[in-house]
Amino acid sequence: MGTISNSAAQARARRPTEPLYTFTRSGVVSGLLTLLLTWQERAWQRHVLSTLDDSMLKDVGLSRADVFTESRKPFWRA
């Protein structure tokens, strides 16, 4: 009496047509806002990096070529 039949166990399993993830409107909006803020922060950091003088770059172990390469990247690329 206390055993679960095979068909009952299968009924509890996820149906193949059910999505693996469900997205709520607030989750999508939150994710987009986080992405936009990340892009804005990344662009700002690259701008600030490009304004550092040579002695500051030496302190953090970067060359002018490193800064040029990093500051030329688009904001969406990490």
Beta strands, then each sheet from edge to edge (+ up, - down):
end
